[in-house]
Amino acid sequence: MPGRPLRRRTVPAAAPPRRRRPMILVGAAIVLAGVLGALAAANLAGTGRTGAPAPRTAGEIARSQFLLVRLGASRTQVRALLGTPRSTIRRDGRDCWLYDPRSGRRGAYRLCFTGNVLREKTTVPR
């Protein structure tokens, strides 16, 4: 229409960008937790382990267990720490218990008692 001034249309200003960084970090943390959980489950499932200690075979102990036993301990204390011995022998008037190394090494661990008290512990070749 003639005579009428042209009106300029104003374009609305663009809205400021939303901050997405916190949401991205939360999402990444959730994904990381899921991946770590899946890896832990796969590791336990692949080895047949459930997170519990490996079952002890009668008469088999680890070197660390052998080292934990202190001279002067009672038979009850030793049995509680190590379990049932592989065999029992009489040596120099003492009762001795023999355990096999869990590592599969040759030899044995020998623990000898005088009465109810542990008096000797040694590693013996086989």
MMTF fields as JSON, N, C-alpha, C and O atoms, coordinates in Angstrom:
{
  "mmtfVersion": "1.0.0",
  "mmtfProducer": "UNKNOWN",
  "numBonds": 503,
  "numAtoms": 504,
  "numGroups": 126,
  "numChains": 1,
  "numModels": 1,
  "chainsPerModel": [1],
  "groupsPerChain": [126],
  "chainIdList": ["A"],
  "bondAtomList": [4, 2, 8, 6, 12, 10, 16, 14, 20, 18, 24, 22, 28, 26, 32, 30, 36, 34, 40, 38, 44, 42, 48, 46, 52, 50, 56, 54, 60, 58, 64, 62, 68, 66, 72, 70, 76, 74, 80, 78, 84, 82, 88, 86, 92, 90, 96, 94, 100, 98, 104, 102, 108, 106, 112, 110, 116, 114, 120, 118, 124, 122, 128, 126, 132, 130, 136, 134, 140, 138, 144, 142, 148, 146, 152, 150, 156, 154, 160, 158, 164, 162, 168, 166, 172, 170, 176, 174, 180, 178, 184, 182, 188, 186, 192, 190, 196, 194, 200, 198, 204, 202, 208, 206, 212, 210, 216, 214, 220, 218, 224, 222, 228, 226, 232, 230, 236, 234, 240, 238, 244, 242, 248, 246, 252, 250, 256, 254, 260, 258, 264, 262, 268, 266, 272, 270, 276, 274, 280, 278, 284, 282, 288, 286, 292, 290, 296, 294, 300, 298, 304, 302, 308, 306, 312, 310, 316, 314, 320, 318, 324, 322, 328, 326, 332, 330, 336, 334, 340, 338, 344, 342, 348, 346, 352, 350, 356, 354, 360, 358, 364, 362, 368, 366, 372, 370, 376, 374, 380, 378, 384, 382, 388, 386, 392, 390, 396, 394, 400, 398, 404, 402, 408, 406, 412, 410, 416, 414, 420, 418, 424, 422, 428, 426, 432, 430, 436, 434, 440, 438, 444, 442, 448, 446, 452, 450, 456, 454, 460, 458, 464, 462, 468, 466, 472, 470, 476, 474, 480, 478, 484, 482, 488, 486, 492, 490, 496, 494, 500, 498],
  "bondOrderList": [1, 1, 1, 1, 1, 1, 1, 1, 1, 1, 1, 1, 1, 1, 1, 1, 1, 1, 1, 1, 1, 1, 1, 1, 1, 1, 1, 1, 1, 1, 1, 1, 1, 1, 1, 1, 1, 1, 1, 1, 1, 1, 1, 1, 1, 1, 1, 1, 1, 1, 1, 1, 1, 1, 1, 1, 1, 1, 1, 1, 1, 1, 1, 1, 1, 1, 1, 1, 1, 1, 1, 1, 1, 1, 1, 1, 1, 1, 1, 1, 1, 1, 1, 1, 1, 1, 1, 1, 1, 1, 1, 1, 1, 1, 1, 1, 1, 1, 1, 1, 1, 1, 1, 1, 1, 1, 1, 1, 1, 1, 1, 1, 1, 1, 1, 1, 1, 1, 1, 1, 1, 1, 1, 1, 1],
  "groupList": [{"groupName": "MET", "atomNameList": ["N", "CA", "C", "O"], "elementList": ["N", "C", "C", "O"], "formalChargeList": [0, 0, 0, 0], "bondAtomList": [1, 0, 2, 1, 3, 2], "bondOrderList": [1, 1, 2], "singleLetterCode": "M", "chemCompType": "L-PEPTIDE LINKING"}, {"groupName": "PRO", "atomNameList": ["N", "CA", "C", "O"], "elementList": ["N", "C", "C", "O"], "formalChargeList": [0, 0, 0, 0], "bondAtomList": [1, 0, 2, 1, 3, 2], "bondOrderList": [1, 1, 2], "singleLetterCode": "P", "chemCompType": "L-PEPTIDE LINKING"}, {"groupName": "GLY", "atomNameList": ["N", "CA", "C", "O"], "elementList": ["N", "C", "C", "O"], "formalChargeList": [0, 0, 0, 0], "bondAtomList": [1, 0, 2, 1, 3, 2], "bondOrderList": [1, 1, 2], "singleLetterCode": "G", "chemCompType": "PEPTIDE LINKING"}, {"groupName": "ARG", "atomNameList": ["N", "CA", "C", "O"], "elementList": ["N", "C", "C", "O"], "formalChargeList": [0, 0, 0, 0], "bondAtomList": [1, 0, 2, 1, 3, 2], "bondOrderList": [1, 1, 2], "singleLetterCode": "R", "chemCompType": "L-PEPTIDE LINKING"}, {"groupName": "LEU", "atomNameList": ["N", "CA", "C", "O"], "elementList": ["N", "C", "C", "O"], "formalChargeList": [0, 0, 0, 0], "bondAtomList": [1, 0, 2, 1, 3, 2], "bondOrderList": [1, 1, 2], "singleLetterCode": "L", "chemCompType": "L-PEPTIDE LINKING"}, {"groupName": "THR", "atomNameList": ["N", "CA", "C", "O"], "elementList": ["N", "C", "C", "O"], "formalChargeList": [0, 0, 0, 0], "bondAtomList": [1, 0, 2, 1, 3, 2], "bondOrderList": [1, 1, 2], "singleLetterCode": "T", "chemCompType": "L-PEPTIDE LINKING"}, {"groupName": "VAL", "atomNameList": ["N", "CA", "C", "O"], "elementList": ["N", "C", "C", "O"], "formalChargeList": [0, 0, 0, 0], "bondAtomList": [1, 0, 2, 1, 3, 2], "bondOrderList": [1, 1, 2], "singleLetterCode": "V", "chemCompType": "L-PEPTIDE LINKING"}, {"groupName": "ALA", "atomNameList": ["N", "CA", "C", "O"], "elementList": ["N", "C", "C", "O"], "formalChargeList": [0, 0, 0, 0], "bondAtomList": [1, 0, 2, 1, 3, 2], "bondOrderList": [1, 1, 2], "singleLetterCode": "A", "chemCompType": "L-PEPTIDE LINKING"}, {"groupName": "ILE", "atomNameList": ["N", "CA", "C", "O"], "elementList": ["N", "C", "C", "O"], "formalChargeList": [0, 0, 0, 0], "bondAtomList": [1, 0, 2, 1, 3, 2], "bondOrderList": [1, 1, 2], "singleLetterCode": "I", "chemCompType": "L-PEPTIDE LINKING"}, {"groupName": "ASN", "atomNameList": ["N", "CA", "C", "O"], "elementList": ["N", "C", "C", "O"], "formalChargeList": [0, 0, 0, 0], "bondAtomList": [1, 0, 2, 1, 3, 2], "bondOrderList": [1, 1, 2], "singleLetterCode": "N", "chemCompType": "L-PEPTIDE LINKING"}, {"groupName": "GLU", "atomNameList": ["N", "CA", "C", "O"], "elementList": ["N", "C", "C", "O"], "formalChargeList": [0, 0, 0, 0], "bondAtomList": [1, 0, 2, 1, 3, 2], "bondOrderList": [1, 1, 2], "singleLetterCode": "E", "chemCompType": "L-PEPTIDE LINKING"}, {"groupName": "SER", "atomNameList": ["N", "CA", "C", "O"], "elementList": ["N", "C", "C", "O"], "formalChargeList": [0, 0, 0, 0], "bondAtomList": [1, 0, 2, 1, 3, 2], "bondOrderList": [1, 1, 2], "singleLetterCode": "S", "chemCompType": "L-PEPTIDE LINKING"}, {"groupName": "GLN", "atomNameList": ["N", "CA", "C", "O"], "elementList": ["N", "C", "C", "O"], "formalChargeList": [0, 0, 0, 0], "bondAtomList": [1, 0, 2, 1, 3, 2], "bondOrderList": [1, 1, 2], "singleLetterCode": "Q", "chemCompType": "L-PEPTIDE LINKING"}, {"groupName": "PHE", "atomNameList": ["N", "CA", "C", "O"], "elementList": ["N", "C", "C", "O"], "formalChargeList": [0, 0, 0, 0], "bondAtomList": [1, 0, 2, 1, 3, 2], "bondOrderList": [1, 1, 2], "singleLetterCode": "F", "chemCompType": "L-PEPTIDE LINKING"}, {"groupName": "ASP", "atomNameList": ["N", "CA", "C", "O"], "elementList": ["N", "C", "C", "O"], "formalChargeList": [0, 0, 0, 0], "bondAtomList": [1, 0, 2, 1, 3, 2], "bondOrderList": [1, 1, 2], "singleLetterCode": "D", "chemCompType": "L-PEPTIDE LINKING"}, {"groupName": "CYS", "atomNameList": ["N", "CA", "C", "O"], "elementList": ["N", "C", "C", "O"], "formalChargeList": [0, 0, 0, 0], "bondAtomList": [1, 0, 2, 1, 3, 2], "bondOrderList": [1, 1, 2], "singleLetterCode": "C", "chemCompType": "L-PEPTIDE LINKING"}, {"groupName": "TRP", "atomNameList": ["N", "CA", "C", "O"], "elementList": ["N", "C", "C", "O"], "formalChargeList": [0, 0, 0, 0], "bondAtomList": [1, 0, 2, 1, 3, 2], "bondOrderList": [1, 1, 2], "singleLetterCode": "W", "chemCompType": "L-PEPTIDE LINKING"}, {"groupName": "TYR", "atomNameList": ["N", "CA", "C", "O"], "elementList": ["N", "C", "C", "O"], "formalChargeList": [0, 0, 0, 0], "bondAtomList": [1, 0, 2, 1, 3, 2], "bondOrderList": [1, 1, 2], "singleLetterCode": "Y", "chemCompType": "L-PEPTIDE LINKING"}, {"groupName": "LYS", "atomNameList": ["N", "CA", "C", "O"], "elementList": ["N", "C", "C", "O"], "formalChargeList": [0, 0, 0, 0], "bondAtomList": [1, 0, 2, 1, 3, 2], "bondOrderList": [1, 1, 2], "singleLetterCode": "K", "chemCompType": "L-PEPTIDE LINKING"}],
  "groupTypeList": [0, 1, 2, 3, 1, 4, 3, 3, 3, 5, 6, 1, 7, 7, 7, 1, 1, 3, 3, 3, 3, 1, 0, 8, 4, 6, 2, 7, 7, 8, 6, 4, 7, 2, 6, 4, 2, 7, 4, 7, 7, 7, 9, 4, 7, 2, 5, 2, 3, 5, 2, 7, 1, 7, 1, 3, 5, 7, 2, 10, 8, 7, 3, 11, 12, 13, 4, 4, 6, 3, 4, 2, 7, 11, 3, 5, 12, 6, 3, 7, 4, 4, 2, 5, 1, 3, 11, 5, 8, 3, 3, 14, 2, 3, 14, 15, 16, 4, 17, 14, 1, 3, 11, 2, 3, 3, 2, 7, 17, 3, 4, 15, 13, 5, 2, 9, 6, 4, 3, 10, 18, 5, 5, 6, 1, 3],
  "groupIdList": [1, 2, 3, 4, 5, 6, 7, 8, 9, 10, 11, 12, 13, 14, 15, 16, 17, 18, 19, 20, 21, 22, 23, 24, 25, 26, 27, 28, 29, 30, 31, 32, 33, 34, 35, 36, 37, 38, 39, 40, 41, 42, 43, 44, 45, 46, 47, 48, 49, 50, 51, 52, 53, 54, 55, 56, 57, 58, 59, 60, 61, 62, 63, 64, 65, 66, 67, 68, 69, 70, 71, 72, 73, 74, 75, 76, 77, 78, 79, 80, 81, 82, 83, 84, 85, 86, 87, 88, 89, 90, 91, 92, 93, 94, 95, 96, 97, 98, 99, 100, 101, 102, 103, 104, 105, 106, 107, 108, 109, 110, 111, 112, 113, 114, 115, 116, 117, 118, 119, 120, 121, 122, 123, 124, 125, 126],
  "secStructList": [7, 6, 6, 1, 7, 7, 7, 7, 7, 7, 7, 7, 7, 7, 7, 7, 7, 7, 7, 7, 2, 2, 2, 2, 2, 2, 2, 2, 2, 2, 2, 2, 2, 2, 2, 2, 2, 2, 2, 2, 2, 2, 2, 2, 2, 2, 2, 6, 7, 7, 1, 1, 7, 7, 7, 7, 7, 6, 6, 3, 3, 7, 2, 2, 2, 2, 2, 2, 7, 7, 6, 6, 7, 5, 2, 2, 2, 2, 2, 2, 2, 2, 7, 1, 7, 1, 3, 3, 3, 3, 3, 6, 6, 3, 3, 3, 3, 3, 3, 3, 3, 6, 6, 7, 7, 1, 1, 3, 3, 3, 3, 3, 3, 3, 6, 6, 3, 3, 3, 3, 3, 3, 3, 3, 7, 7],
  "xCoordList": [0.821, 0.0, 0.878, 1.811, 0.524, 1.358, 1.088, -0.024, 2.062, 1.98, 2.193, 2.405, 2.139, 2.362, 3.816, 4.389, 4.431, 5.832, 5.998, 5.145, 7.077, 7.348, 7.754, 8.565, 7.178, 7.524, 8.495, 8.247, 9.549, 10.533, 10.142, 9.766, 10.248, 10.007, 11.284, 12.364, 11.157, 12.336, 12.363, 11.349, 13.521, 13.72, 14.016, 14.882, 13.289, 13.565, 15.015, 15.547, 15.615, 17.001, 17.058, 16.157, 18.113, 18.275, 18.415, 19.078, 17.779, 17.859, 19.288, 19.934, 19.773, 21.13, 21.194, 20.234, 22.316, 22.41, 22.274, 22.801, 21.539, 21.358, 22.644, 23.414, 22.847, 24.054, 23.801, 22.985, 24.481, 24.293, 25.44, 25.378, 26.453, 27.63, 27.3, 27.753, 26.53, 26.25, 25.519, 25.807, 24.598, 23.863, 24.773, 24.631, 25.693, 26.628, 27.527, 27.811, 27.972, 28.819, 28.062, 28.612, 26.811, 26.0, 25.81, 25.921, 25.526, 25.346, 26.616, 26.568, 27.761, 29.035, 29.334, 29.854, 29.007, 29.238, 28.377, 28.84, 27.139, 26.241, 26.76, 26.762, 27.196, 27.732, 28.992, 29.161, 29.879, 31.113, 30.808, 31.431, 29.862, 29.492, 28.948, 29.254, 28.154, 27.614, 28.691, 28.668, 29.64, 30.738, 31.596, 31.953, 31.931, 32.745, 32.011, 32.62, 30.717, 29.933, 29.912, 30.031, 29.762, 29.741, 31.094, 31.156, 32.177, 33.512, 33.761, 34.333, 33.337, 33.518, 32.719, 33.212, 31.487, 30.656, 31.259, 31.257, 31.773, 32.379, 33.635, 33.896, 34.413, 35.634, 35.299, 35.931, 34.319, 33.958, 33.326, 33.575, 32.508, 31.847, 32.86, 32.75, 33.837, 34.819, 35.727, 36.216, 35.963, 36.862, 36.117, 36.732, 34.796, 34.031, 34.052, 33.588, 34.587, 34.665, 33.452, 32.85, 33.108, 31.972, 32.407, 31.559, 33.692, 34.179, 34.542, 35.204, 34.118, 34.442, 35.82, 36.275, 36.498, 37.807, 37.694, 36.668, 38.754, 38.763, 38.593, 39.152, 37.829, 37.651, 38.978, 39.795, 39.176, 40.436, 40.354, 39.357, 41.418, 41.536, 42.192, 43.158, 41.685, 42.221, 43.71, 44.157, 44.466, 45.902, 46.71, 47.917, 46.091, 46.797, 46.713, 45.63, 47.858, 47.86, 48.773, 49.674, 48.533, 49.387, 50.561, 50.482, 51.63, 52.803, 52.452, 52.953, 51.605, 51.217, 50.512, 50.676, 49.726, 49.066, 50.104, 50.02, 51.077, 52.133, 52.881, 53.203, 53.153, 53.883, 53.066, 53.636, 51.746, 50.881, 50.894, 50.707, 51.112, 51.078, 52.3, 53.422, 52.094, 53.181, 53.501, 52.609, 54.781, 55.172, 54.476, 54.309, 54.071, 53.347, 51.844, 51.109, 51.362, 49.923, 49.425, 50.184, 48.162, 47.578, 47.157, 47.062, 46.909, 46.448, 45.145, 44.947, 44.265, 42.976, 43.166, 42.495, 44.072, 44.332, 44.929, 44.551, 45.86, 46.496, 45.473, 45.443, 44.643, 43.628, 42.624, 42.143, 42.307, 41.384, 41.99, 41.272, 43.292, 43.955, 44.226, 44.076, 44.623, 45.101, 44.171, 44.31, 43.244, 42.378, 43.0, 43.969, 42.434, 42.879, 44.2, 44.334, 45.188, 46.457, 46.303, 45.377, 47.24, 47.247, 47.53, 46.896, 48.509, 48.834, 49.452, 49.902, 49.46, 50.05, 51.108, 50.864, 52.293, 53.368, 53.897, 53.678, 54.589, 55.25, 56.737, 57.314, 57.372, 58.792, 59.46, 59.059, 60.467, 61.219, 60.293, 60.5, 59.29, 58.371, 57.361, 56.655, 57.285, 56.322, 55.33, 55.644, 54.144, 53.153, 53.357, 53.346, 53.543, 53.776, 52.672, 52.249, 52.217, 51.215, 51.907, 52.767, 51.524, 52.085, 51.011, 49.885, 51.381, 50.498, 51.231, 52.44, 50.507, 51.081, 50.991, 50.05, 51.974, 51.88, 50.778, 50.692, 49.942, 48.861, 49.415, 48.749, 50.622, 51.211, 51.601, 51.895, 51.608, 51.994, 53.482, 53.956, 54.22, 55.658, 55.886, 55.011, 57.084, 57.455, 57.772, 58.185, 57.58, 57.888, 56.624, 55.521, 56.799, 55.658, 55.98, 57.137, 54.941, 55.092, 54.86, 53.853, 55.798, 55.678, 55.551, 56.351, 54.522, 54.298, 54.29, 53.487, 55.169, 55.308, 54.87, 55.199, 54.117, 53.562, 54.163, 54.38, 54.427, 54.752, 53.556, 53.285, 52.851, 51.597, 50.602, 50.279, 50.117, 49.136, 49.74, 49.008, 51.064, 51.709, 52.604, 53.372, 52.496, 53.329, 54.759, 54.996, 55.712, 57.104, 58.033, 59.114, 57.623, 58.495, 57.663, 56.644, 58.096, 57.467, 58.563, 59.388, 58.569, 59.632, 59.069, 57.971, 59.85, 59.547, 60.462, 61.674, 59.895, 60.697, 60.616, 59.545, 61.752, 61.73, 61.055, 61.006, 60.55, 59.921, 60.636, 60.242],
  "yCoordList": [-1.158, 0.0, 1.239, 1.395, 2.099, 3.266, 4.234, 4.309, 4.921, 5.935, 5.424, 6.197, 4.198, 3.65, 3.274, 2.617, 3.668, 3.307, 1.8, 1.137, 1.296, -0.144, -0.433, 0.26, -1.425, -1.839, -3.004, -4.022, -2.828, -3.923, -4.942, -4.632, -6.104, -7.186, -7.455, -7.522, -7.608, -7.938, -9.433, -10.065, -9.959, -11.395, -11.554, -10.871, -12.461, -12.632, -13.099, -13.886, -12.597, -12.972, -14.446, -14.989, -15.056, -16.482, -16.664, -15.877, -17.714, -18.01, -18.45, -19.105, -18.093, -18.523, -20.05, -20.698, -20.626, -22.097, -22.646, -22.09, -23.766, -24.394, -25.082, -25.563, -25.112, -25.766, -27.265, -27.734, -27.996, -29.448, -30.207, -31.43, -29.517, -30.177, -31.05, -32.194, -30.572, -31.448, -32.722, -33.788, -32.639, -33.833, -34.813, -36.028, -34.291, -35.159, -35.888, -37.073, -35.19, -35.827, -36.908, -37.975, -36.642, -37.644, -38.866, -39.999, -38.641, -39.755, -40.581, -41.811, -39.889, -40.599, -41.425, -42.537, -40.882, -41.622, -42.874, -43.922, -42.78, -43.947, -45.02, -46.205, -44.61, -45.569, -46.228, -47.44, -45.445, -45.994, -47.01, -48.069, -46.692, -47.628, -48.93, -50.013, -48.828, -50.027, -50.883, -52.108, -50.243, -50.982, -51.677, -52.844, -50.966, -51.581, -52.745, -53.771, -52.594, -53.69, -54.902, -56.037, -54.662, -55.771, -56.473, -57.7, -55.696, -56.301, -57.134, -58.221, -56.633, -57.392, -58.681, -59.733, -58.609, -59.816, -60.82, -62.022, -60.33, -61.232, -61.873, -63.047, -61.126, -61.661, -62.765, -63.821, -62.535, -63.563, -64.766, -65.907, -64.51, -65.623, -66.447, -67.671, -65.782, -66.488, -67.384, -68.39, -67.043, -67.843, -68.823, -69.654, -68.732, -69.611, -69.159, -69.881, -67.969, -67.47, -66.619, -66.023, -66.57, -65.768, -64.655, -63.988, -64.429, -63.411, -64.003, -63.347, -65.227, -65.897, -66.525, -66.793, -66.765, -67.414, -68.807, -69.477, -69.215, -70.534, -71.612, -71.5, -72.644, -73.698, -74.379, -74.604, -74.699, -75.336, -76.83, -77.476, -77.365, -78.802, -79.289, -78.688, -80.358, -80.864, -81.127, -81.786, -80.604, -80.843, -79.942, -80.148, -78.936, -78.003, -76.597, -76.127, -75.924, -74.553, -73.683, -74.183, -72.38, -71.413, -71.065, -71.225, -70.594, -70.208, -69.122, -69.135, -68.193, -67.115, -67.665, -67.135, -68.732, -69.352, -69.984, -69.856, -70.663, -71.298, -70.25, -70.476, -69.103, -68.041, -67.386, -66.837, -67.438, -66.831, -67.596, -67.01, -68.89, -69.71, -69.397, -69.4, -69.13, -68.775, -69.929, -70.665, -70.08, -71.073, -70.733, -69.56, -71.757, -71.553, -71.613, -71.598, -71.682, -71.785, -73.17, -74.138, -73.259, -74.552, -75.311, -74.734, -76.611, -77.42, -76.863, -76.832, -76.426, -75.888, -74.63, -74.457, -73.759, -72.536, -72.845, -72.238, -73.792, -74.16, -74.781, -74.451, -75.666, -76.304, -75.276, -75.387, -74.277, -73.23, -72.41, -71.991, -72.184, -71.407, -72.222, -71.719, -73.473, -74.258, -75.373, -75.867, -75.771, -76.884, -78.22, -78.288, -79.265, -80.621, -80.925, -80.628, -81.519, -81.837, -83.004, -83.808, -83.075, -84.193, -85.496, -86.519, -85.439, -86.632, -86.219, -85.086, -87.167, -86.951, -88.015, -89.195, -87.608, -88.567, -88.314, -87.253, -89.302, -89.156, -89.04, -89.906, -87.981, -87.743, -87.238, -86.208, -87.947, -87.561, -87.309, -86.367, -88.142, -88.005, -86.879, -86.545, -86.297, -85.219, -85.646, -86.451, -85.103, -85.302, -84.21, -83.023, -84.615, -83.646, -83.742, -84.834, -82.587, -82.51, -82.085, -81.204, -82.719, -82.386, -81.77, -82.264, -80.681, -80.012, -79.881, -79.652, -80.025, -79.813, -78.33, -77.65, -77.827, -76.439, -76.31, -77.125, -75.29, -75.077, -74.703, -74.918, -74.147, -73.684, -74.846, -74.633, -76.051, -77.204, -77.497, -78.425, -76.727, -76.984, -78.327, -78.877, -78.837, -80.084, -79.765, -78.652, -80.73, -80.551, -80.495, -80.731, -80.182, -80.123, -79.159, -78.82, -78.736, -77.942, -78.877, -79.584, -78.884, -79.768, -78.9, -77.993, -79.201, -78.509, -79.554, -80.487, -79.416, -80.423, -79.85, -78.72, -80.671, -80.281, -81.11, -82.312, -80.47, -81.156, -80.908, -79.778, -81.986, -81.812, -81.108, -81.602, -79.958, -79.212, -77.945, -77.118, -77.783, -76.529, -76.749, -77.71, -75.847, -75.913, -75.508, -74.393, -76.426, -76.172, -76.025, -75.449, -76.543, -76.501, -76.395, -77.07, -75.547, -75.52, -75.38, -74.47, -76.285, -76.309, -76.675, -77.22, -76.361, -76.795, -77.975, -77.882, -79.075, -80.272, -80.669, -80.599, -81.089, -81.551, -82.917, -83.655, -83.234, -84.53, -85.32, -86.447],
  "zCoordList": [0.0, 0.0, 0.0, 0.788, -0.925, -1.022, 0.132, 0.656, 0.486, 1.502, 2.914, 3.848, 3.043, 4.371, 4.551, 3.681, 5.65, 5.81, 6.01, 6.599, 5.523, 5.686, 7.129, 7.744, 7.591, 8.956, 8.891, 8.245, 9.547, 9.543, 10.59, 11.72, 10.166, 11.116, 11.871, 11.285, 13.171, 13.959, 14.19, 14.486, 14.048, 14.284, 15.768, 16.314, 16.418, 17.837, 18.032, 17.249, 19.078, 19.388, 19.752, 20.391, 19.339, 19.635, 21.143, 21.819, 21.656, 23.086, 23.403, 22.585, 24.577, 24.921, 24.97, 25.387, 24.548, 24.549, 25.972, 26.936, 26.06, 27.378, 27.785, 26.954, 29.073, 29.579, 29.631, 30.425, 28.808, 28.745, 29.403, 29.534, 29.806, 30.353, 31.567, 31.607, 32.568, 33.719, 33.319, 33.864, 32.398, 31.98, 31.246, 31.389, 30.473, 29.76, 30.761, 30.588, 31.802, 32.815, 33.574, 33.85, 33.911, 34.611, 33.723, 34.191, 32.448, 31.514, 31.37, 31.34, 31.28, 31.151, 32.403, 32.307, 33.574, 34.82, 34.877, 35.327, 34.429, 34.437, 33.477, 33.811, 32.298, 31.322, 31.869, 31.735, 32.485, 33.051, 34.151, 34.209, 35.011, 36.08, 35.49, 35.988, 34.448, 33.805, 33.187, 33.311, 32.518, 31.875, 32.929, 32.765, 34.013, 35.07, 35.726, 36.027, 35.949, 36.522, 35.609, 36.07, 34.313, 33.359, 33.306, 33.238, 33.338, 33.33, 34.577, 34.496, 35.726, 36.964, 36.918, 37.324, 36.426, 36.333, 35.355, 35.617, 34.233, 33.246, 33.806, 33.547, 34.567, 35.159, 36.147, 36.132, 36.999, 37.97, 37.29, 37.678, 36.273, 35.59, 34.8, 34.731, 34.209, 33.39, 34.197, 33.682, 35.447, 36.264, 37.147, 37.815, 37.154, 38.021, 39.464, 40.346, 39.719, 41.085, 41.394, 40.501, 42.634, 43.066, 43.984, 44.577, 44.123, 45.028, 46.384, 47.189, 46.64, 47.893, 47.766, 46.655, 48.899, 48.814, 48.197, 48.312, 47.554, 46.929, 48.0, 49.091, 47.691, 48.681, 48.984, 48.092, 50.243, 50.637, 50.393, 50.712, 49.822, 49.693, 50.974, 51.445, 51.533, 52.795, 52.659, 51.72, 53.605, 53.626, 52.722, 52.59, 52.085, 51.209, 51.78, 52.126, 51.881, 52.395, 51.546, 50.873, 51.583, 50.898, 51.815, 53.033, 51.221, 52.007, 53.019, 54.143, 52.629, 53.542, 54.781, 55.88, 54.599, 55.754, 56.681, 57.902, 56.088, 56.879, 57.7, 58.867, 57.078, 57.766, 58.876, 59.819, 58.775, 59.8, 61.121, 62.187, 61.044, 62.258, 63.106, 62.6, 64.379, 65.297, 66.232, 66.654, 66.553, 67.545, 68.854, 69.189, 69.592, 70.84, 70.663, 71.651, 69.412, 69.16, 69.558, 69.536, 69.916, 70.279, 69.016, 67.932, 69.177, 68.04, 67.475, 66.26, 68.361, 67.936, 67.093, 66.075, 67.509, 66.757, 65.383, 64.381, 65.351, 64.082, 63.143, 61.957, 63.651, 62.807, 62.292, 61.164, 63.115, 62.674, 61.53, 60.621, 61.57, 60.52, 59.258, 58.144, 59.435, 58.294, 57.841, 56.722, 58.665, 58.291, 58.654, 59.41, 58.109, 58.409, 57.696, 56.509, 58.402, 57.737, 56.765, 56.872, 55.81, 54.855, 55.578, 55.321, 56.501, 57.278, 58.606, 58.782, 59.531, 60.855, 61.068, 60.813, 61.538, 61.811, 63.218, 63.802, 63.742, 65.049, 64.784, 64.127, 65.284, 65.017, 66.288, 66.829, 66.768, 67.973, 69.166, 69.931, 69.315, 70.44, 70.281, 71.231, 69.106, 68.855, 67.789, 66.912, 67.877, 66.818, 65.776, 66.101, 64.523, 63.455, 62.408, 62.029, 61.949, 60.896, 59.61, 59.619, 58.501, 57.194, 56.303, 56.229, 55.628, 54.673, 53.344, 53.321, 52.24, 50.911, 50.558, 50.965, 49.798, 49.331, 48.281, 47.362, 48.419, 47.462, 46.092, 45.079, 46.045, 44.785, 43.87, 42.694, 44.39, 43.581, 43.643, 42.987, 44.416, 44.57, 45.228, 45.895, 45.021, 45.693, 47.14, 47.463, 47.995, 49.405, 50.241, 49.746, 51.51, 52.42, 53.559, 53.805, 54.232, 55.447, 56.623, 56.668, 57.587, 58.752, 59.999, 60.231, 60.799, 62.069, 63.171, 63.129, 64.158, 65.214, 66.559, 66.92, 67.284, 68.577, 69.695, 69.542, 70.809, 72.049, 72.955, 73.361, 73.262, 73.999, 73.096, 72.016, 73.534, 72.764, 72.149, 71.606, 72.229, 71.827, 70.602, 70.549, 69.618, 68.425, 68.791, 69.258, 68.574, 68.944, 67.742, 67.865, 66.573, 65.389, 64.147, 64.006, 63.243, 61.911, 60.879, 60.953, 59.914, 58.915, 57.552, 57.439, 56.516, 55.166, 54.882, 55.077, 54.427, 54.182, 52.712, 52.109, 52.125, 50.734, 50.652, 51.636, 49.508, 49.313, 48.269, 47.97]
}
